[in-house]
C-alpha cells in the first residue's frame, strides 16, 4: 500500500513552530478518494476559528475523476476535528499572543483515516529566513562531502 504524506514545504521557511498537533479532518467520500491518489495541496492554506470550531481554508483537493455529479468543491472550507480542551487552548493562544495555526502535512494513518498535522507558529523575520537558508546550505554541503 502506498503511503500518503502531503507536506506544506514553505511552512518551515516562513514560520517558526511552537507546538505541533495531529487533528482529524471532516471529508466527503470523493475527497478521501482524491487524497488517497495523492491529489491534494497545502500551499497557501491556513486555519482559523469560527463559532468555536477550527476550519482549514484554501486547501486544494482535486476532483475525483470517477465522481460524476457527486464530486466535491476543490477549495471548500473543511472542519478540523480536535477535542474541546485542545480547541480552547489553541483559540486562547492565537488571541493572546498573535500566533497563527497552519497545516504542516496531510497523511493517512494506519486505520485508513485522513489526518492533518497542524502547528501553532510565529512568522519569521527576514533575518531569520536568511539564517534558515544558511543552515540548509551548510547541511547540504556536509551531506555532499560525506557521500564523496
Phi, psi and omega per residue, in radians:
X1 nan 2.373 -3.123
X2 -1.326 2.327 3.119
X3 -1.505 2.180 3.122
X4 -1.653 2.182 3.135
X5 -2.616 1.612 -3.095
X6 -1.706 2.120 -3.032
X7 -1.907 2.693 3.000
X8 -1.713 1.650 -2.985
X9 -1.235 -0.496 -3.120
X10 -1.375 -0.259 -3.041
X11 -1.041 -0.793 -3.093
X12 -1.221 -0.415 3.102
X13 -1.392 -0.678 -3.059
X14 -1.504 -0.458 -2.996
X15 -2.274 2.713 3.017
X16 -1.830 2.106 -3.064
X17 -1.422 2.357 3.116
X18 -1.851 -0.770 -3.111
X19 -2.614 2.397 3.127
X20 -1.952 2.475 -3.131
X21 -2.437 2.497 3.058
X22 -1.755 2.244 -3.107
X23 -2.194 2.664 3.003
X24 -1.378 2.917 -3.142
X25 -2.406 2.360 -3.104
X26 -1.516 2.046 -3.038
X27 -2.246 2.777 2.964
X28 -1.526 2.939 -3.106
X29 -1.067 -0.728 -3.122
X30 -1.261 -0.434 3.122
X31 -1.212 -0.769 -3.136
X32 -1.157 -0.583 3.103
X33 -1.169 -0.685 3.092
X34 -1.171 -0.686 3.112
X35 -1.107 -0.716 3.123
X36 -1.117 -0.416 3.043
X37 -1.483 -0.107 3.130
X38 1.466 0.346 -3.056
X39 -1.757 1.094 3.108
X40 -2.460 2.732 -3.138
X41 -2.490 2.413 3.131
X42 -1.838 0.141 -3.109
X43 -1.088 2.299 3.111
X44 1.118 0.248 3.123
X45 -1.547 2.701 -3.132
X46 -2.653 2.892 -3.126
X47 -1.980 2.586 3.108
X48 -2.597 2.793 3.119
X49 -1.698 2.407 3.044
X50 -2.524 2.130 -3.119
X51 0.898 0.832 3.117
X52 1.057 0.408 3.052
X53 -2.168 2.615 -3.127
X54 -1.731 2.240 -3.138
X55 -2.154 2.676 3.037
X56 -1.926 2.377 -3.090
X57 -2.142 2.622 3.093
X58 1.212 0.283 3.032
X59 -1.448 2.220 -3.069
X60 -1.735 2.131 3.001
X61 -2.147 2.036 -3.089
X62 -1.082 2.669 3.098
X63 -1.123 2.540 3.103
X64 -1.337 2.259 -2.996
X65 -1.168 -0.380 3.112
X66 -1.842 0.363 -2.991
X67 -1.442 -0.208 -3.092
X68 0.821 -2.367 -3.095
X69 -1.477 -0.034 3.078
X70 -1.508 0.060 -3.067
X71 -1.114 2.785 -3.088
X72 -1.676 2.887 3.029
X73 -1.381 2.347 -2.981
X74 -1.161 -0.703 -3.043
X75 -2.026 0.633 -3.130
X76 -1.285 2.824 3.073
X77 -1.338 2.398 -3.133
X78 -2.152 2.449 -3.095
X79 -1.450 2.355 3.052
X80 -1.672 2.445 -3.032
X81 -1.830 1.933 3.105
X82 -2.351 2.859 3.062
X83 -1.281 2.664 -3.085
X84 -0.972 -0.698 -3.129
X85 -1.066 -0.771 3.132
X86 -1.166 -0.722 3.123
X87 -1.067 -0.792 3.141
X88 -1.090 -0.722 3.133
X89 -1.101 -0.815 3.130
X90 -1.109 -0.752 3.137
X91 -1.065 -0.774 3.137
X92 -1.089 -0.781 -3.104
X93 -1.187 -0.633 3.134
X94 -1.229 -0.596 3.139
X95 -1.339 -0.667 -3.084
X96 -1.248 -0.972 -2.928
X97 -1.901 0.172 3.073
X98 1.233 0.462 3.087
X99 -1.459 2.889 3.132
X100 -2.243 2.838 3.139
X101 -2.042 2.165 3.119
X102 -2.251 2.633 3.077
X103 -1.390 2.386 3.121
X104 -1.742 -0.808 -3.140
X105 -2.696 2.709 3.105
X106 -2.082 2.244 -3.097
X107 -2.556 2.885 3.065
X108 -1.847 2.177 -3.110
X109 -1.414 -3.090 -3.074
X110 -1.107 -0.496 -3.117
X111 -1.514 -0.034 3.079
X112 1.631 0.150 3.135
X113 -1.604 2.534 3.068
X114 -1.399 2.268 3.136
X115 -2.213 2.664 -3.137
X116 -2.159 2.219 3.020
X117 -1.614 2.088 3.140
X118 -1.995 2.799 -3.131
X119 -2.359 2.423 2.959
X120 -1.475 2.146 -3.003
X121 -2.560 2.913 3.132
X122 -2.125 2.426 3.136
X123 -1.163 2.493 3.117
X124 -1.461 2.593 3.017
X125 -1.415 2.954 -3.102
X126 -1.035 -0.738 -3.111
X127 -1.215 -0.503 3.063
X128 -1.162 -0.650 3.133
X129 -1.154 -0.691 3.104
X130 -1.099 -0.692 3.122
X131 -1.111 -0.696 3.104
X132 -1.088 -0.720 3.110
X133 -1.111 -0.729 3.118
X134 -1.078 -0.784 -3.135
X135 -1.113 -0.712 -3.136
X136 -1.146 -0.764 3.116
X137 -1.117 -0.688 3.127
X138 -1.122 -0.753 3.128
X139 -1.126 -0.728 3.138
X140 -1.105 -0.714 3.121
X141 -1.112 -0.747 3.125
X142 -1.120 -0.773 3.121
X143 -1.082 -0.677 3.137
X144 -1.147 -0.710 3.134
X145 -1.203 -0.606 -3.138
X146 -1.192 -0.594 -3.131
X147 -1.289 -0.460 -3.106
X148 -1.264 nan nan
